[in-house]
Amino acid sequence: MVRDNPEMNRRIGEMTALGRPGVPDDIGPMIASLLSEDNRWINAQRIKVSGGLAI
């Protein structure tokens, strides 16, 4: 919905520290890093990947 609606895209962008809504390329690397063996002790955590939404 955000991607296809310029007004919604602009509004979300105004609320984030990065000035734009996230795209799959923003989220994918974070998920991949969590799945890494290096992060095997991270469990049962809520990790917000929001680009600084409303900070």
Backbone as XML, in Angstrom:
<?xml version="1.0"?>
<chain id="A" units="angstrom">
  <residue number="1" name="MET">
    <atom name="N" x="0.820" y="-1.187" z="0.000"/>
    <atom name="CA" x="0.000" y="0.000" z="0.000"/>
    <atom name="C" x="0.870" y="1.259" z="0.000"/>
  </residue>
  <residue number="2" name="VAL">
    <atom name="N" x="1.917" y="1.258" z="0.805"/>
    <atom name="CA" x="2.780" y="2.443" z="0.883"/>
    <atom name="C" x="3.524" y="2.641" z="-0.434"/>
  </residue>
  <residue number="3" name="ARG">
    <atom name="N" x="4.039" y="1.561" z="-0.983"/>
    <atom name="CA" x="4.818" y="1.661" z="-2.214"/>
    <atom name="C" x="4.013" y="2.242" z="-3.360"/>
  </residue>
  <residue number="4" name="ASP">
    <atom name="N" x="2.737" y="1.858" z="-3.458"/>
    <atom name="CA" x="1.913" y="2.251" z="-4.599"/>
    <atom name="C" x="1.106" y="3.527" z="-4.377"/>
  </residue>
  <residue number="5" name="ASN">
    <atom name="N" x="1.203" y="4.113" z="-3.210"/>
    <atom name="CA" x="0.429" y="5.305" z="-2.907"/>
    <atom name="C" x="1.398" y="6.446" z="-2.578"/>
  </residue>
  <residue number="6" name="PRO">
    <atom name="N" x="1.612" y="7.381" z="-3.502"/>
    <atom name="CA" x="2.590" y="8.457" z="-3.273"/>
    <atom name="C" x="2.328" y="9.273" z="-2.004"/>
  </residue>
  <residue number="7" name="GLU">
    <atom name="N" x="1.065" y="9.519" z="-1.700"/>
    <atom name="CA" x="0.747" y="10.298" z="-0.505"/>
    <atom name="C" x="1.121" y="9.528" z="0.764"/>
  </residue>
  <residue number="8" name="MET">
    <atom name="N" x="0.789" y="8.257" z="0.813"/>
    <atom name="CA" x="1.139" y="7.426" z="1.962"/>
    <atom name="C" x="2.663" y="7.297" z="2.073"/>
  </residue>
  <residue number="9" name="ASN">
    <atom name="N" x="3.323" y="7.153" z="0.949"/>
    <atom name="CA" x="4.782" y="7.067" z="0.908"/>
    <atom name="C" x="5.403" y="8.320" z="1.518"/>
  </residue>
  <residue number="10" name="ARG">
    <atom name="N" x="4.891" y="9.472" z="1.137"/>
    <atom name="CA" x="5.398" y="10.738" z="1.664"/>
    <atom name="C" x="5.157" y="10.841" z="3.164"/>
  </residue>
  <residue number="11" name="ARG">
    <atom name="N" x="3.961" y="10.485" z="3.610"/>
    <atom name="CA" x="3.632" y="10.587" z="5.035"/>
    <atom name="C" x="4.512" y="9.674" z="5.892"/>
  </residue>
  <residue number="12" name="ILE">
    <atom name="N" x="4.710" y="8.447" z="5.457"/>
    <atom name="CA" x="5.587" y="7.525" z="6.192"/>
    <atom name="C" x="7.005" y="8.077" z="6.194"/>
  </residue>
  <residue number="13" name="GLY">
    <atom name="N" x="7.462" y="8.582" z="5.065"/>
    <atom name="CA" x="8.799" y="9.165" z="4.971"/>
    <atom name="C" x="9.012" y="10.298" z="5.958"/>
  </residue>
  <residue number="14" name="GLU">
    <atom name="N" x="7.984" y="11.084" z="6.193"/>
    <atom name="CA" x="8.087" y="12.195" z="7.149"/>
    <atom name="C" x="8.223" y="11.708" z="8.596"/>
  </residue>
  <residue number="15" name="MET">
    <atom name="N" x="7.819" y="10.486" z="8.863"/>
    <atom name="CA" x="7.860" y="9.951" z="10.229"/>
    <atom name="C" x="9.123" y="9.156" z="10.541"/>
  </residue>
  <residue number="16" name="THR">
    <atom name="N" x="9.964" y="8.902" z="9.550"/>
    <atom name="CA" x="11.152" y="8.077" z="9.782"/>
    <atom name="C" x="12.418" y="8.918" z="9.823"/>
  </residue>
  <residue number="17" name="ALA">
    <atom name="N" x="13.384" y="8.452" z="10.587"/>
    <atom name="CA" x="14.670" y="9.150" z="10.679"/>
    <atom name="C" x="15.388" y="9.156" z="9.331"/>
  </residue>
  <residue number="18" name="LEU">
    <atom name="N" x="15.158" y="8.130" z="8.523"/>
    <atom name="CA" x="15.817" y="8.048" z="7.222"/>
    <atom name="C" x="15.082" y="8.827" z="6.132"/>
  </residue>
  <residue number="19" name="GLY">
    <atom name="N" x="13.882" y="9.311" z="6.437"/>
    <atom name="CA" x="13.140" y="10.145" z="5.499"/>
    <atom name="C" x="12.477" y="9.397" z="4.362"/>
  </residue>
  <residue number="20" name="ARG">
    <atom name="N" x="12.305" y="8.089" z="4.530"/>
    <atom name="CA" x="11.633" y="7.307" z="3.486"/>
    <atom name="C" x="11.128" y="6.003" z="4.092"/>
  </residue>
  <residue number="21" name="PRO">
    <atom name="N" x="10.128" y="5.400" z="3.467"/>
    <atom name="CA" x="9.680" y="4.086" z="3.934"/>
    <atom name="C" x="10.709" y="3.021" z="3.576"/>
  </residue>
  <residue number="22" name="GLY">
    <atom name="N" x="10.678" y="1.935" z="4.292"/>
    <atom name="CA" x="11.594" y="0.832" z="4.007"/>
    <atom name="C" x="11.192" y="0.064" z="2.760"/>
  </residue>
  <residue number="23" name="VAL">
    <atom name="N" x="12.159" y="-0.569" z="2.170"/>
    <atom name="CA" x="11.947" y="-1.432" z="1.011"/>
    <atom name="C" x="12.515" y="-2.808" z="1.341"/>
  </residue>
  <residue number="24" name="PRO">
    <atom name="N" x="12.165" y="-3.836" z="0.585"/>
    <atom name="CA" x="12.672" y="-5.168" z="0.893"/>
    <atom name="C" x="14.190" y="-5.236" z="1.056"/>
  </residue>
  <residue number="25" name="ASP">
    <atom name="N" x="14.925" y="-4.444" z="0.289"/>
    <atom name="CA" x="16.390" y="-4.464" z="0.415"/>
    <atom name="C" x="16.870" y="-3.887" z="1.747"/>
  </residue>
  <residue number="26" name="ASP">
    <atom name="N" x="16.016" y="-3.158" z="2.447"/>
    <atom name="CA" x="16.347" y="-2.667" z="3.787"/>
    <atom name="C" x="16.120" y="-3.762" z="4.828"/>
  </residue>
  <residue number="27" name="ILE">
    <atom name="N" x="15.106" y="-4.556" z="4.646"/>
    <atom name="CA" x="14.698" y="-5.557" z="5.624"/>
    <atom name="C" x="15.484" y="-6.864" z="5.460"/>
  </residue>
  <residue number="28" name="GLY">
    <atom name="N" x="15.681" y="-7.291" z="4.232"/>
    <atom name="CA" x="16.327" y="-8.577" z="3.954"/>
    <atom name="C" x="17.682" y="-8.766" z="4.626"/>
  </residue>
  <residue number="29" name="PRO">
    <atom name="N" x="18.605" y="-7.806" z="4.520"/>
    <atom name="CA" x="19.911" y="-7.996" z="5.164"/>
    <atom name="C" x="19.813" y="-8.133" z="6.683"/>
  </residue>
  <residue number="30" name="MET">
    <atom name="N" x="18.860" y="-7.457" z="7.284"/>
    <atom name="CA" x="18.700" y="-7.575" z="8.731"/>
    <atom name="C" x="18.231" y="-8.977" z="9.099"/>
  </residue>
  <residue number="31" name="ILE">
    <atom name="N" x="17.281" y="-9.505" z="8.355"/>
    <atom name="CA" x="16.797" y="-10.861" z="8.595"/>
    <atom name="C" x="17.929" y="-11.865" z="8.375"/>
  </residue>
  <residue number="32" name="ALA">
    <atom name="N" x="18.677" y="-11.680" z="7.302"/>
    <atom name="CA" x="19.802" y="-12.583" z="7.021"/>
    <atom name="C" x="20.824" y="-12.561" z="8.148"/>
  </residue>
  <residue number="33" name="SER">
    <atom name="N" x="21.083" y="-11.382" z="8.706"/>
    <atom name="CA" x="22.066" y="-11.322" z="9.797"/>
    <atom name="C" x="21.553" y="-12.036" z="11.040"/>
  </residue>
  <residue number="34" name="LEU">
    <atom name="N" x="20.252" y="-11.959" z="11.302"/>
    <atom name="CA" x="19.694" y="-12.680" z="12.450"/>
    <atom name="C" x="19.774" y="-14.189" z="12.268"/>
  </residue>
  <residue number="35" name="LEU">
    <atom name="N" x="19.697" y="-14.642" z="11.034"/>
    <atom name="CA" x="19.768" y="-16.072" z="10.769"/>
    <atom name="C" x="21.193" y="-16.605" z="10.776"/>
  </residue>
  <residue number="36" name="SER">
    <atom name="N" x="22.151" y="-15.708" z="10.874"/>
    <atom name="CA" x="23.559" y="-16.113" z="10.900"/>
    <atom name="C" x="23.866" y="-16.916" z="12.158"/>
  </residue>
  <residue number="37" name="GLU">
    <atom name="N" x="24.759" y="-17.848" z="12.039"/>
    <atom name="CA" x="25.204" y="-18.640" z="13.182"/>
    <atom name="C" x="25.821" y="-17.752" z="14.269"/>
  </residue>
  <residue number="38" name="ASP">
    <atom name="N" x="26.348" y="-16.602" z="13.885"/>
    <atom name="CA" x="26.926" y="-15.671" z="14.864"/>
    <atom name="C" x="25.896" y="-15.153" z="15.858"/>
  </residue>
  <residue number="39" name="ASN">
    <atom name="N" x="24.627" y="-15.228" z="15.494"/>
    <atom name="CA" x="23.562" y="-14.722" z="16.360"/>
    <atom name="C" x="22.756" y="-15.838" z="17.013"/>
  </residue>
  <residue number="40" name="ARG">
    <atom name="N" x="23.367" y="-16.976" z="17.219"/>
    <atom name="CA" x="22.648" y="-18.140" z="17.743"/>
    <atom name="C" x="22.079" y="-17.927" z="19.144"/>
  </residue>
  <residue number="41" name="TRP">
    <atom name="N" x="22.590" y="-16.957" z="19.909"/>
    <atom name="CA" x="22.078" y="-16.712" z="21.255"/>
    <atom name="C" x="20.997" y="-15.644" z="21.297"/>
  </residue>
  <residue number="42" name="ILE">
    <atom name="N" x="20.635" y="-15.111" z="20.151"/>
    <atom name="CA" x="19.515" y="-14.172" z="20.108"/>
    <atom name="C" x="18.258" y="-14.997" z="19.878"/>
  </residue>
  <residue number="43" name="ASN">
    <atom name="N" x="17.374" y="-14.974" z="20.863"/>
    <atom name="CA" x="16.106" y="-15.688" z="20.715"/>
    <atom name="C" x="15.041" y="-14.994" z="21.561"/>
  </residue>
  <residue number="44" name="ALA">
    <atom name="N" x="13.810" y="-15.183" z="21.170"/>
    <atom name="CA" x="12.665" y="-14.624" z="21.883"/>
    <atom name="C" x="12.778" y="-13.111" z="22.087"/>
  </residue>
  <residue number="45" name="GLN">
    <atom name="N" x="13.256" y="-12.416" z="21.072"/>
    <atom name="CA" x="13.400" y="-10.966" z="21.139"/>
    <atom name="C" x="12.509" y="-10.317" z="20.098"/>
  </residue>
  <residue number="46" name="ARG">
    <atom name="N" x="12.025" y="-9.156" z="20.398"/>
    <atom name="CA" x="11.293" y="-8.354" z="19.423"/>
    <atom name="C" x="12.273" y="-7.303" z="18.909"/>
  </residue>
  <residue number="47" name="ILE">
    <atom name="N" x="12.602" y="-7.382" z="17.654"/>
    <atom name="CA" x="13.558" y="-6.457" z="17.044"/>
    <atom name="C" x="12.806" y="-5.621" z="16.027"/>
  </residue>
  <residue number="48" name="LYS">
    <atom name="N" x="12.742" y="-4.356" z="16.288"/>
    <atom name="CA" x="11.994" y="-3.456" z="15.418"/>
    <atom name="C" x="12.895" y="-2.935" z="14.311"/>
  </residue>
  <residue number="49" name="VAL">
    <atom name="N" x="12.556" y="-3.267" z="13.094"/>
    <atom name="CA" x="13.299" y="-2.785" z="11.921"/>
    <atom name="C" x="12.402" y="-1.741" z="11.258"/>
  </residue>
  <residue number="50" name="SER">
    <atom name="N" x="12.575" y="-0.488" z="11.689"/>
    <atom name="CA" x="11.615" y="0.533" z="11.273"/>
    <atom name="C" x="12.252" y="1.752" z="10.611"/>
  </residue>
  <residue number="51" name="GLY">
    <atom name="N" x="13.556" y="1.762" z="10.481"/>
    <atom name="CA" x="14.200" y="2.940" z="9.900"/>
    <atom name="C" x="14.098" y="4.170" z="10.795"/>
  </residue>
  <residue number="52" name="GLY">
    <atom name="N" x="13.825" y="3.947" z="12.054"/>
    <atom name="CA" x="13.711" y="5.063" z="12.994"/>
    <atom name="C" x="12.324" y="5.689" z="13.005"/>
  </residue>
  <residue number="53" name="LEU">
    <atom name="N" x="11.306" y="4.873" z="12.744"/>
    <atom name="CA" x="9.944" y="5.381" z="12.728"/>
    <atom name="C" x="9.588" y="5.999" z="14.075"/>
  </residue>
  <residue number="54" name="ALA">
    <atom name="N" x="9.216" y="7.256" z="14.036"/>
    <atom name="CA" x="8.714" y="7.980" z="15.209"/>
    <atom name="C" x="9.708" y="8.064" z="16.362"/>
  </residue>
  <residue number="55" name="ILE">
    <atom name="N" x="10.981" y="8.251" z="16.052"/>
    <atom name="CA" x="11.930" y="8.470" z="17.157"/>
    <atom name="C" x="12.112" y="9.945" z="17.396"/>
  </residue>
</chain>
